[in-house]
Structure formats: structure tokens, C-alpha cells
């Protein structure tokens, strides 16, 4: 019984530590890009991001069917890959690291 309590406390402390470290790392990383560049990136990729979200939903619907049409899935996955490449190219052009792209 005591062993289970000790293991539970250790796991809880570990989870709190990881959460605190993640939060502090995210805070530091948010300051590594120029806010004007981030704003421009968001404006340039707004349409692409919306289209990417729509394609992701479409892909989820395709996977939810009992009989999956792999040709349609492959087309949607290729479009998703293309959109992500365009978004990443825009970020690279503006010098925005991955941590600031959310």
C-alpha cells in the first residue's frame, strides 16, 4: 500500500515538473521571432492554414468510412503535404523558427 502511494506521488511530481519545464520553454521560444515577421507570416499563410484545416477534416472523414477509397486519401494527403511545404517555405523566407508558427 505504501509503495503504491510513493509511486503515485513520484509520478505526480514528475508530471508537474515536465509541465513546468514545457511551459517555461514555450515562453522563451515565443520571443525568438520578430513580432512583425510573425504577423506578416500569419497574414501570408491565413488562406493556406484554413485550406489545410479543411483538408485535414476531409481526410478524417475519408478515414471514418467503412470502405476507404485510397485514391481519394492519397490525393488529400498529397494536398496536405503541399500546403505544409508552402507554409514552411513562407516561414523560412521570413526567418520564423518552428516554435513561433502556432
C-alpha positions in Angstrom: 0.0 0.0 0.0 2.7 2.5 1.0 4.7 1.5 -2.2 1.7 2.5 -4.4 1.3 5.8 -2.6 5.0 6.6 -3.1 4.9 5.6 -6.8 1.8 7.8 -7.2 3.4 10.8 -5.6 6.6 10.4 -7.6 4.6 10.2 -10.9 2.6 13.3 -9.9 5.8 15.3 -9.1 7.3 14.1 -12.4 4.2 15.3 -14.4 4.3 18.7 -12.6 8.0 19.1 -13.4 7.6 18.2 -17.0 4.6 20.6 -17.3 6.5 23.4 -15.7 9.5 22.9 -17.9 7.4 22.8 -21.0 5.6 26.0 -20.1 8.9 27.8 -19.4 10.4 26.6 -22.7 7.3 27.7 -24.7 7.5 31.1 -23.1 11.2 31.5 -24.0 10.6 30.3 -27.6 7.8 32.7 -28.2 10.3 35.6 -28.1 12.7 34.2 -30.6 11.0 35.8 -33.6 10.2 39.3 -34.6 6.6 40.1 -33.9 6.2 42.0 -37.2 7.6 39.0 -39.1 5.2 36.7 -37.2 2.3 39.0 -38.1 3.3 39.0 -41.7 3.6 35.2 -41.7 0.1 34.9 -40.3 -1.3 37.2 -42.9 0.5 35.4 -45.8 -0.5 31.9 -44.6 -4.0 32.6 -43.4 -5.6 31.1 -46.5 -3.2 28.2 -46.6 -3.9 27.4 -43.0 -7.6 27.5 -43.5 -7.3 25.2 -46.5 -5.0 22.9 -44.5 -7.6 22.6 -41.7 -10.3 21.8 -44.3 -8.2 19.1 -45.9 -7.4 17.6 -42.5 -11.1 17.4 -41.7 -11.8 15.9 -45.2 -9.0 13.3 -44.6 -10.6 12.4 -41.2 -13.9 11.9 -42.9 -12.4 9.6 -45.5 -10.7 7.5 -42.9 -14.0 7.2 -41.0 -15.8 5.4 -43.8 -16.1 1.6 -43.7 -14.6 1.2 -47.1 -11.7 3.6 -47.6 -11.1 5.0 -51.1 -7.3 5.0 -51.1 -7.1 7.1 -54.3 -9.0 9.9 -52.6 -7.0 9.6 -49.4 -3.7 9.8 -51.4 -4.9 12.9 -53.2 -5.9 14.6 -50.0 -2.6 13.6 -48.3 -0.6 15.0 -51.2 -2.5 18.3 -51.0 -1.9 18.4 -47.2 1.8 17.8 -47.8 1.9 20.6 -50.5 0.1 23.1 -48.2 2.6 22.3 -45.3 5.5 22.8 -47.7 4.1 26.2 -48.8 3.6 27.3 -45.1 7.1 26.1 -44.2 8.6 28.0 -47.2 6.9 31.2 -46.1 8.2 30.8 -42.6 11.7 30.1 -43.9 11.5 33.2 -46.1 10.6 35.4 -43.1 13.1 33.7 -40.8 10.4 32.4 -38.4 11.5 29.3 -36.4 9.1 26.4 -35.9 8.4 27.3 -32.3 6.8 30.6 -33.4 4.4 29.2 -36.1 1.4 28.4 -34.0 
